[in-house]
């Protein structure tokens, strides 16, 4: 059995798909304690019947459609007209646009490639330094992961069995806090006035509002529908996917009917990968729970750590390391099931834990030396990754400050949940 696990470890190093490695470990673990291996298949079947899981492929499809359409360009033009006149206005536009786009696509890499390619030349042209521009785009690529309808929020809700509508509420204030800090810094560091320094008039605003008239109601449809009691998260995902499909294919006609099959395949491949990794991970989790591994870990940790706040500090350090090494979906399915029982034993609210978890993973994306966003931005803008390290440090410091505030002041995450949840 030991040799088999060593062999699996070497397969992982050689780049074997994550779901194969996790599934093999689950099968070996169950075999070792002489449990019927059909329990793994049963777990996969149970997971596929989870109602909340229905929202994932639909939101992924909607996000892929938005990424492949002309939405980024239209939103950029609108943001520039409304905010571009401010000191540091283009930087503010960039932050807000990246946050909104990541919230709907659920992937920072998509934001860096789809939005970054538009924003970087515009920032340079607007007299922003190269270092500032690179740091801004790289660090804001994952900025919207706390805003609904973020896919990682939904996935955390599925794994932790917490209410997704409450997670959506919990992420709003921490997400806005991040934006405020980054916006303030950008206004201080940016040029006194951007290229379009005059405040826009009606003649400037009305054309861009007309141009984006069909896309602006999208957040209202999603959030208003859920919190207005009109539909649940799965139904909101279906309505969102249908609305985006009609708008981008039939109204704007950015996407032809002939491109739809390719986009569907692309989005479902992403969901399929998440589903298989999630199913394999849940099978492994069953083994860990059966063997009381989380509680043993808790007993071990409690010998040295009695304070909830010290535990949260160490949890943040651990999650930052995880976030810099794994993509967010793999990190969620691998770590959340192990962390939840330990965090609950320390009295950490699961909704608050979810926001801490996602904030750490969001920051981990741009944390040197191996944060994913650093390498994506290096590839996209053809810059040495060391240049990206230096460029992201001021933004990383502000994100770390936000993480500390979110961690030790749970009311920031739970305020709206307690008010409306």
Secondary structure, DSSP 4 states (H G I P E B T S, - for coil): -HHHHHHHHHHHHTT--HHHHHHHHHHHHHHHTT--THHHHHHHHHHHT-GGGHHHHHHHHHHHHHHHSSHHHHHHHHHHHHHTTSTTHHHHHHHHHHHHHHHHH--HHHHHHHTHHHHHHHHHHTT--HHHHHHHHHHHTTGGGGSTT-HHHHHHHHHHT--HHHHHHHHHHHHHHHHHHHHHHHHHHS-SS-SS-SPP-HHHHHHHHHHTHHHHTHHIIIIIHHHTTS--HHHHHHHHHHHHHIIIIIIS--S-HHHHHHHHHHHHHHHHHHHHHHHHHHHHHHHHHHTTHHHHHHHHHHHH---HHHHHHHHHHHHHHHHHHS-HHHHHHHHHHHHHHHHHHTT--HHHHHHHHHHHHHHHTT-TTT-HHHHHHHHHHT--HHHHHHHHHHHHHHHHHHHHHHHH-THHHHHHHHHH-
